[in-house]
Amino acid sequence: MKILIVDDHPLVRKGLLATLSFEENIEKIQEASNVEEAINLLERDELDLAMVDLQLGKEDGLEIVKRAKKKNIKTKFVILTSSMRKEDFLRSQKTSIDGYILKEAFAEDILYALRVVMRGKKFFSPEIVEYTAKKEDNQLDQLTPREKDVFVELSKGESNLEIAKHLFISEHTVRKHVSNILSKLELTHRTQAALLANNLIKV
């Protein structure tokens, strides 16, 4: 197995190198500190898995995942981060990552996660899944029954007119409900609401 570690902190990279040295089936480990370095290595070598930090200085680690997928690079991507922000987790899921691991995880947990991903499954740290679910549940409790109905319809990517027809309410009422949903869930646009709704319904 050939692995790429992408992190802008040399000490973090060295720590990961030490952790991965316990895994017998790892043939080669490469390092990158920014988006361009990572993309160059991914294009040059056939790497099985890349562990990417979300924050690479002023750069977004997810840019590596997006660009790699556009280039049809087959590498599996695992986000390794200290971020417990729901927004970061959902953004990462949207890019079709294979794993999301918190940096404070034990070495054996990181190795287990990599084995799971290399078997073709996804691995998300239980802590982030539990934290995100609790936060979402608390926020959803703020929605009225009708707002929850609209929220479910948003997961299907429907327009306000389509939602109005399905729920037998006016389009104006739908717009009002969507506005309330965005406000209560602290979101800025309906695409975020649709993504969140879709994620919750899958769970």
Backbone torsions as a table, in degrees:
resi	resn	phi	psi	omega
1	MET	NA	131.3	179.5
2	LYS	-108.9	127.6	-172.6
3	ILE	-123.1	146.2	174.1
4	LEU	-117.3	130.0	175.2
5	ILE	-106.6	123.5	-179.9
6	VAL	-118.8	107.9	179.5
7	ASP	-155.4	141.2	-177.1
8	ASP	-84.4	-2.4	178.4
9	HIS	-105.7	114.4	-178.8
10	PRO	-55.4	-38.2	-178.8
11	LEU	-64.8	-36.9	178.3
12	VAL	-65.9	-43.6	179.5
13	ARG	-61.1	-43.4	179.9
14	LYS	-64.7	-37.5	178.1
15	GLY	-64.2	-40.7	178.4
16	LEU	-68.0	-38.2	176.9
17	LEU	-59.3	-43.0	178.9
18	ALA	-63.5	-40.9	179.7
19	THR	-64.5	-46.2	-175.9
20	LEU	-71.8	-17.9	-179.7
21	SER	-65.2	-16.2	179.0
22	PHE	-80.5	-12.8	-177.2
23	GLU	-90.0	116.5	-173.0
24	GLU	-67.1	-33.3	-173.3
25	ASN	-88.2	11.3	175.7
26	ILE	-89.2	116.4	-177.1
27	GLU	-85.3	-39.2	-172.3
28	LYS	-149.3	140.4	177.0
29	ILE	-126.9	125.9	178.3
30	GLN	-114.7	160.6	-177.5
31	GLU	-126.9	147.9	173.4
32	ALA	-145.3	150.8	-178.1
33	SER	-114.2	-6.6	179.9
34	ASN	-150.9	177.6	-174.5
35	VAL	-62.6	-49.1	-176.3
36	GLU	-62.7	-43.8	178.3
37	GLU	-59.0	-43.9	-178.7
38	ALA	-63.5	-46.5	-179.1
39	ILE	-62.6	-42.1	179.2
40	ASN	-60.1	-43.1	179.7
41	LEU	-68.7	-38.8	179.9
42	LEU	-66.2	-35.2	178.7
43	GLU	-75.2	-35.2	-175.5
44	ARG	-77.6	-42.7	-175.3
45	ASP	-114.0	152.8	175.2
46	GLU	-88.3	92.7	-176.7
47	LEU	-96.7	139.1	-176.9
48	ASP	-79.2	-36.9	-173.6
49	LEU	-150.6	141.8	176.6
50	ALA	-123.5	129.5	175.0
51	MET	-101.0	117.2	-170.6
52	VAL	-121.8	130.3	174.2
53	ASP	-78.6	143.9	179.4
54	LEU	-66.5	-41.5	-176.6
55	GLN	-107.3	109.6	178.2
56	LEU	-110.3	79.4	-173.3
57	GLY	64.5	-118.8	178.4
58	LYS	-93.9	0.5	-178.3
59	GLU	-96.7	156.7	178.3
60	ASP	-98.2	119.3	-179.0
61	GLY	-58.5	-28.6	-179.4
62	LEU	-66.1	-18.3	177.2
63	GLU	-62.7	-32.5	177.8
64	ILE	-63.7	-45.5	-179.2
65	VAL	-62.5	-46.4	-178.3
66	LYS	-61.8	-46.9	-178.0
67	ARG	-67.6	-37.7	179.5
68	ALA	-64.2	-41.7	-179.1
69	LYS	-67.9	-35.4	176.7
70	LYS	-64.3	-30.5	179.8
71	LYS	-89.5	6.3	-179.8
72	ASN	59.7	32.7	174.6
73	ILE	-75.3	129.8	-171.1
74	LYS	-87.5	3.4	-179.1
75	THR	-59.3	141.5	174.1
76	LYS	-85.0	144.8	-175.7
77	PHE	-120.7	129.2	176.2
78	VAL	-120.8	125.3	176.1
79	ILE	-83.6	127.4	176.5
80	LEU	-117.9	112.0	-170.6
81	THR	-148.4	163.9	174.3
82	SER	-98.6	-0.4	-176.1
83	SER	-76.4	126.4	173.9
84	MET	-105.5	13.4	-178.0
85	ARG	-72.2	130.1	179.2
86	LYS	-57.2	-40.3	-177.8
87	GLU	-60.9	-40.2	179.7
88	ASP	-67.2	-40.5	179.1
89	PHE	-63.6	-45.1	-179.4
90	LEU	-68.1	-38.5	176.9
91	ARG	-61.2	-41.8	-179.3
92	SER	-65.1	-43.3	178.5
93	GLN	-61.4	-35.4	-177.9
94	LYS	-64.2	-27.6	179.3
95	THR	-86.4	7.0	178.1
96	SER	63.0	45.2	175.5
97	ILE	-68.6	163.3	-180.0
98	ASP	-98.1	-16.4	179.8
99	GLY	-163.1	158.0	178.3
100	TYR	-141.7	109.0	-175.2
101	ILE	-120.9	137.7	177.4
102	LEU	-82.4	141.9	-175.7
103	LYS	-63.1	-25.7	-179.0
104	GLU	-79.5	2.9	179.3
105	ALA	-63.2	149.3	176.4
106	PHE	-68.2	154.7	-178.6
107	ALA	-55.2	-43.8	-178.4
108	GLU	-65.8	-29.9	178.0
109	ASP	-71.1	-37.8	177.6
110	ILE	-65.0	-44.2	179.1
111	LEU	-63.7	-39.5	178.3
112	TYR	-63.2	-43.2	-179.7
113	ALA	-60.6	-42.0	180.0
114	LEU	-64.9	-38.6	177.8
115	ARG	-63.2	-42.6	179.1
116	VAL	-60.1	-47.2	-178.7
117	VAL	-64.0	-41.1	-179.0
118	MET	-68.9	-17.9	174.7
119	ARG	-84.6	3.4	176.7
120	GLY	92.7	8.9	178.3
121	LYS	-106.1	167.8	178.0
122	LYS	-99.3	148.9	177.9
123	PHE	-134.2	122.7	174.7
124	PHE	-121.2	130.8	-179.8
125	SER	-51.8	127.9	-179.2
126	PRO	-54.0	-33.8	-178.4
127	GLU	-62.4	-43.4	-178.1
128	ILE	-72.1	-35.6	178.7
129	VAL	-65.5	-45.3	-179.7
130	GLU	-66.0	-44.3	-179.2
131	TYR	-63.0	-45.1	-179.3
132	THR	-64.1	-42.9	-179.4
133	ALA	-62.5	-43.4	179.8
134	LYS	-63.5	-44.3	-178.7
135	LYS	-63.7	-41.3	180.0
136	GLU	-67.5	-41.6	179.7
137	ASP	-60.6	-42.6	179.4
138	ASN	-62.6	-41.2	-179.9
139	GLN	-69.3	-39.8	-178.7
140	LEU	-65.6	-27.3	177.8
141	ASP	-62.5	-20.2	-179.9
142	GLN	-77.4	-19.0	-177.0
143	LEU	-78.8	143.9	174.3
144	THR	-74.8	163.7	178.3
145	PRO	-54.0	-40.1	-178.7
146	ARG	-70.5	-37.4	177.7
147	GLU	-65.1	-35.2	177.3
148	LYS	-66.3	-37.0	176.8
149	ASP	-60.4	-45.2	179.7
150	VAL	-65.7	-39.2	179.7
151	PHE	-59.0	-43.7	178.4
152	VAL	-62.7	-42.1	-179.6
153	GLU	-65.4	-32.2	178.9
154	LEU	-61.8	-31.1	-179.1
155	SER	-63.3	-20.6	-178.5
156	LYS	-89.4	-1.4	179.5
157	GLY	72.9	25.4	-177.1
158	GLU	-81.5	153.5	177.1
159	SER	-78.8	168.5	178.4
160	ASN	-60.0	-37.9	-179.5
161	LEU	-65.7	-42.7	179.2
162	GLU	-65.1	-40.7	178.2
163	ILE	-63.6	-42.0	179.9
164	ALA	-59.1	-42.5	-179.6
165	LYS	-66.3	-42.0	-178.3
166	HIS	-67.8	-35.1	-175.8
167	LEU	-99.4	0.8	177.9
168	PHE	57.4	46.6	175.0
169	ILE	-132.8	170.8	-178.0
170	SER	-78.2	157.6	177.9
171	GLU	-63.7	-35.1	177.9
172	HIS	-61.1	-41.6	179.6
173	THR	-65.7	-38.9	177.7
174	VAL	-61.2	-45.9	179.6
175	ARG	-58.2	-39.7	179.9
176	LYS	-66.2	-42.4	179.2
177	HIS	-64.1	-42.9	-179.8
178	VAL	-61.9	-42.0	178.4
179	SER	-61.1	-42.8	179.0
180	ASN	-65.4	-40.1	179.8
181	ILE	-61.7	-46.7	-179.7
182	LEU	-61.2	-41.0	-179.5
183	SER	-65.9	-48.0	-176.5
184	LYS	-69.0	-33.1	-178.4
185	LEU	-93.2	4.1	177.0
186	GLU	59.4	44.9	179.1
187	LEU	-112.1	161.1	-176.8
188	THR	-104.4	-25.0	178.5
189	HIS	-149.9	164.5	-171.6
190	ARG	-67.5	-24.2	177.4
191	THR	-61.9	-39.6	176.7
192	GLN	-63.6	-41.4	179.7
193	ALA	-64.1	-41.2	179.5
194	ALA	-64.0	-41.9	179.3
195	LEU	-63.7	-45.5	179.5
196	LEU	-63.2	-45.4	179.4
197	ALA	-61.1	-43.7	179.9
198	ASN	-63.4	-39.9	179.1
199	ASN	-65.3	-42.6	-178.9
200	LEU	-67.4	-40.4	-178.2
201	ILE	-67.9	-35.3	176.6
202	LYS	-65.5	-39.8	178.8
203	VAL	-66.7	NA	NA
